[in-house]
Amino acid sequence: LLTTMYKLVNLQFLLLSLIQSTETFSPVAWNGPFSNGAPLFSSSASGSNVDTGILSVSLEKPLGLILEEVTEGAANGVFVKELADSGSAYASEYKDELVGLKLARVMEEDVTLLTFDNVMEKIINAPSPLTIDFEIKQDSTESIEPQYQVGTEVTIRVIQEGQEMDIQAKVGDNLRQTLLDNNVEVYRGLKKKLGNCGGAGQCTFCAVDFVESEGWEPRSEYEDNKIGKKGPNVRLSCLNNIQGPATIRMQ
């Protein structure tokens, strides 16, 4: 609790300290992943160079980036949890691309293995505008057609306490919500019932073990960092939409 309060105080200091100037944006062309031929952005007249797997963005303060640790209590960098609508990042039409991305560099300094507080310190001490590089997962050049189209009915077999039940679900539906709607006890025990994050991908209490699956893509890098120690086949049900039939074991 004290650690959480300390982080919130530091975050308030960060947001207050960044309220210094207004935002102006101009598009910067980039044909890399996620661009679809459209321009990405930087602030003012300065350009934005994009390396392989990196989105480099120059922003005026206040940034409006709400950051969270990649791994709680560890020096493993931070990612963008959400954007404050008063910041320059939110002013871009590409604001949705930033949410979920891990910070790679701040003003050319590597921050991937820094603590939450150290990353914040570098952002606070940086001039305005400042350049932040974000890590981007690279897609293959050819788009892969999903094995099961959205809306396709599939079976999710749930194993809990030695008992099995089959749930008829649709591709595209959120896995956690589907389990809850079918009266599966996602949060077992008082700690999980009272302390869960409500599907925000933070508490890890909704983790499930995939015994078998068909048509599912590999889990996200965020999940690798958040729940990697739980096993290679564990996923956060709140962060996964159903992609095909599967057999899962409740934890």
N, C-alpha and C positions, 0 to 999 in steps of 0.2 A: 504493500500500500504506500509506504513512504517513497519507494522508487517511482511508482506511478505518479504521485503528487509532485515529485521533483521534476519528472519529465514534463508534466503539464505546466509547471512554473517556467521551465526553460523554454517550452514551446510558446507560451505567452510572451516571454521576453523576445524570442525570435521574431514573432509576428509584429510586435510593437516596434522593434528596432528597424524593421524593414520598411516601415511606412515613411518614405522619404521623397518619392517622386511619382509622376504619372506614367502611364504606359502608352507607348505607341508601337504598332506592329507593322512590319512589311514582310510579304511572303518571300521565302527562299526556296528555289526549286530543288527538288530531290526526287530521284526515281528509285530509291531503295525500298525495302520492305515496308508495308503499311501505307505507302504513299499513294498507290493507285494512279500514279502520274500526276498527282496534285502536289502543290507546294506545301512544304512544312514552314515553320516560321522562326523568326528571331525578332527581337525588339530593335527599334531605331534603325539606323542605316548599316549597322555592322552585319557581316555575313555569318553563315553558320555552316561549318565544314562537317560533313558526316563521314566517319570512318566505318569500316565494316562492323556491324553490330552495335553502333553507337549513334544515338541521336543527340546532337550538340545544339543547345538552345541558349541564346543570350536574352536575359530578362532584366527588366527594371524592377527595383524594389518599390513597393512590397510584392514579393513573389506569390504569396498565398499558397505555398506548398505545405500540406499537412503530412509530416513524415512519421514513419513508424520503423522500429527495429526489424530487420530481416529475421534475426534470431534473438529472442528475448534474453537480455542480460549478457549478450556476447558481442565481441568486436567483429561484426560481420556486415557492417554497413546498414543503410536504411533504404526504404522504398517510399514512393508516394502513395499514401493511403487515400487521400482525397484532396480536392482543391477548394480553397476559400474563394467565394465569388468576388471578394474585394481585391484579389491579387492579379498581377499581370498574366500569370499562367492561365487563369480562367478566362481572360479576355480573348484568347485565341480560339478559333473555330476547331482547332485540333486538340482542345483541352482533354478530350477523352483518351487520347493516346498516352498521356503522361501518367494517368492513374494506374498503379501497379508496377511501374518501372522502377528499377533499382538505380540509385545514383552511382555513377562510375567515377567521375572527377568533378571537382569544384575548382574553377580557375586553373585548370591543368594539373591539379594535385589529386592523386589517387585517394578515394575515400571508401573503396570497397571493403576494406578491412578495419575500418574505424568504428568506434562506439557511437551511439546516438549523440551524446554530448559533444564529442569531438567534431562530428560532421556539422552540427549546429554552430559550433564556434567558428568554423571556417566560413560558413555562409554569412554569419553576422559580421565577421571582420572583412569580408570581401567588399570591393567597391560596387557601385551601381552605375551601369548595368554589370551583371556578372554572368559568366558562362558556366553552365552546368551540363555535363555529359551524362546521358542516361543509357543504360544497357538495354538493348533490344534483342529479342530472340529472332534469329533469322529463319525465314520460311524458305522452303524449297522453291526453285524457280517455276516449277510446274505445280499448279494447284491440284491437290488430291481430292477427288470426289469422296464425300463421306459414304461409308458402307450402308448406313441407314439414314434416310431422309427425315427431316423434322416432321413430327406428326405420326411417324410409324409406330405402331403398337409393338412393344417388346415385353419380355418377362424379366423381372428382377426377383431373383430368389434370395431370400433373407434367412440367414442362420443366426439364431440367438438362443443361448442357453441350451444347445443341443437340439432345438426344434427348428423346423424349416417351414417357411410360408412363401408362396408365390404371389407377386404383385404385378398386375397388368398396368404398365405405364406407357408413356409416349416419349419418343425421342425429342429432346429439347426442353423437357420439364426438369426443374431443379430436383436433384436427388434427395437432398435433405427434406424439402417440402413434401415430396412424394412419400417418403417414409413416414413423416408425421401425419399426413393425410390418411395413411393406412394403419394408423395406431401402432406403429413400431416405436418402441421405447428407445429413442435416439440418445436421450440423456438419462443414464442410469445412475442412481445415487444422488444424495442431497447436494453434494458439491457441484455436480454437473447441472442439476436442475436449477440451482440458484445462481451459479456462476457462469453460465454459458453466455456467449456474446450475441445470441439471437441471429446467427447466420452471417456474421461479419468477417469470418475467416481469421479470428484472433485467438479464440480460446482453445481450439483443437479438440474440443470435447465431442464433436460430431464425426470424428474420424472413423472410417470403416475399412475393413480389410477386403480387398478384391481377391476372391478365390479363383474365379474364372470370369472372363469378359470377352466380348466380341465386338469389334468395331470401335473400341475406345482408343483415343490418342494417349500418348504418355502424359503423366501428370505434370503440372506446371512446375517451373523452377521455384516459385514461391513455396509450393508444397514440399519440394525437395528440401528446402532450407528449414521450413517450419516443422515438418514431421518426419524428416529423413530417418531419424533414430528409431522410429516405430516400425520401420520395415519398408522394402521397396514397393510393395503392393498396396500400401495404405494411402487413402485419399481423404480429403476433407469433403464431406458430402455437401456442405453448404456452397462450395466453390465449383461443384461439378454438375453440369447439366447432363442428363441421360443421353448417351451416344449409341447405345445398343444393349442387347441382353447381357446380364451379368449375374453372378452369384457372389454375394457379399456376406461377410461375417461381422456382426456388430461387436464393437469393443466394449 
